[in-house]
Each structure stands twice: as C-alpha cells, then as structure tokens.
Amino acid sequence: MAEDKKTEEFYTRLKEQLQGDTEWPAPYLYKFIVPASNEKIAEIEQIFDGLNAEINTRDSSKGTYTSISIRVTMVSPEAVVAKYKQVSAIEGVISL
C-alpha cells in the first residue's frame, strides 16, 4: 500500500511540474524499459495508438530488455499522467 501512495505522490509532483513549466498542448517524451517481449511492446504501442506518436525501440546489449522512447504531443499534464498510469498496468514495465 505504501507503494501506491508513493506512486500517487510521484504523479502529483509530475503534474504540478508540467503545469508550471509547459504550455499545453506540447510534445512530451516518454521513456520505458520492458523485458524483451514483442507482446509488451505491442501493448505499449496500443496505448499510444491514434496519437501520431513517434515510437523508437532499442534492445539492450544482451537482448534481455528493450527501451522504448515515445515522442507525442499531449494536450495537458493530466493526459501525460493518464498515459503513464495506463502503461504502468503492464507487468514488468519500468517508467523512466
């Protein structure tokens, strides 16, 4: 339960920071690390489907993980946080 509280505090801080220093809509860069799995990459891509997102992937040197960078124009800090929450529901994903 402490993890949920910590996560919510992170999202609240992120939203406040984005409100303070960005004019919306604005481009935003998401970065995630996932265990090398085409299914997990596809799940993340699905979350950003229809947003005209630029998605780049790169495998780790040993091929056990994949980093995913997603550059997309978001309409508000709330929209940014909502996407993080959607992606965090996928098991094994680390948000950077």
GIJO-V135879 format. One record per residue. RES is the residue in three letters. PSI is psi as a letter, one per 40 degrees, with the letter a starting at -180 (none if undefined). OMEGA is omega in radians with two decimals (999 if undefined). D_FIRST is the distance of its C-alpha to the first C-alpha in Angstrom with 2 decimals. Layout:
RES_PSI_OMEGA_D_FIRST ; RES_PSI_OMEGA_D_FIRST
This chain:
MET_d_3.12_0.00 ; ALA_d_3.12_3.81 ; GLU_d_3.11_5.30 ; ASP_d_-3.13_5.27 ; LYS_d_3.13_6.62 ; LYS_d_3.13_8.80 ; THR_d_3.12_9.97 ; GLU_d_3.10_10.95 ; GLU_d_3.10_12.71 ; PHE_d_-3.12_14.47 ; TYR_d_3.12_15.70 ; THR_d_3.12_16.86 ; ARG_d_-3.14_18.73 ; LEU_d_-3.13_20.20 ; LYS_d_3.13_21.42 ; GLU_d_3.14_22.99 ; GLN_d_-3.13_24.64 ; LEU_d_3.10_26.04 ; GLN_d_-3.04_27.35 ; GLY_d_-3.00_29.06 ; ASP_e_-3.08_30.90 ; THR_h_3.00_31.61 ; GLU_h_-3.06_33.94 ; TRP_i_-0.02_32.76 ; PRO_i_-3.08_33.41 ; ALA_i_3.04_33.11 ; PRO_i_3.14_32.76 ; TYR_i_3.12_29.36 ; LEU_h_3.04_28.70 ; TYR_i_3.04_25.59 ; LYS_h_-3.14_25.16 ; PHE_i_2.97_23.21 ; ILE_h_3.13_23.58 ; VAL_i_2.98_23.46 ; PRO_h_-3.10_24.75 ; ALA_h_-3.09_28.40 ; SER_h_3.13_28.37 ; ASN_d_-3.14_30.55 ; GLU_d_-3.12_28.30 ; LYS_d_3.09_25.27 ; ILE_d_3.13_27.66 ; ALA_d_3.11_29.15 ; GLU_d_3.13_25.82 ; ILE_d_3.12_25.18 ; GLU_d_3.13_28.82 ; GLN_d_-3.14_28.53 ; ILE_d_-3.11_25.83 ; PHE_e_-3.12_28.39 ; ASP_h_3.09_31.37 ; GLY_e_-3.13_33.84 ; LEU_e_-3.12_32.79 ; ASN_f_-3.09_35.60 ; ALA_i_3.02_33.18 ; GLU_h_-3.04_34.64 ; ILE_h_3.10_32.66 ; ASN_h_3.10_33.47 ; THR_i_3.07_32.25 ; ARG_h_3.13_33.10 ; ASP_i_3.06_32.64 ; SER_i_-3.08_31.79 ; SER_d_3.13_34.80 ; LYS_e_3.10_33.95 ; GLY_e_-3.11_32.93 ; THR_d_3.14_29.51 ; TYR_i_3.05_27.63 ; THR_h_3.03_28.60 ; SER_i_-3.12_27.93 ; ILE_h_3.05_28.09 ; SER_h_-3.11_29.26 ; ILE_h_3.10_29.47 ; ARG_h_-3.06_31.62 ; VAL_i_3.07_31.62 ; THR_h_-3.14_32.62 ; MET_i_-3.05_29.82 ; VAL_d_-3.07_30.65 ; SER_i_3.04_27.94 ; PRO_d_3.13_24.82 ; GLU_d_3.13_22.91 ; ALA_d_3.10_24.46 ; VAL_d_-3.12_23.43 ; VAL_d_-3.14_19.73 ; ALA_d_3.12_20.08 ; LYS_d_3.08_21.55 ; TYR_d_-3.12_18.85 ; LYS_d_3.11_16.27 ; GLN_d_-3.11_18.78 ; VAL_d_-3.11_19.34 ; SER_e_3.10_15.72 ; ALA_e_3.12_15.69 ; ILE_h_-3.07_18.37 ; GLU_h_3.05_17.35 ; GLY_e_-3.11_18.35 ; VAL_h_3.07_19.00 ; ILE_h_3.08_18.55 ; SER_h_3.12_19.14 ; LEU_none_999_21.44
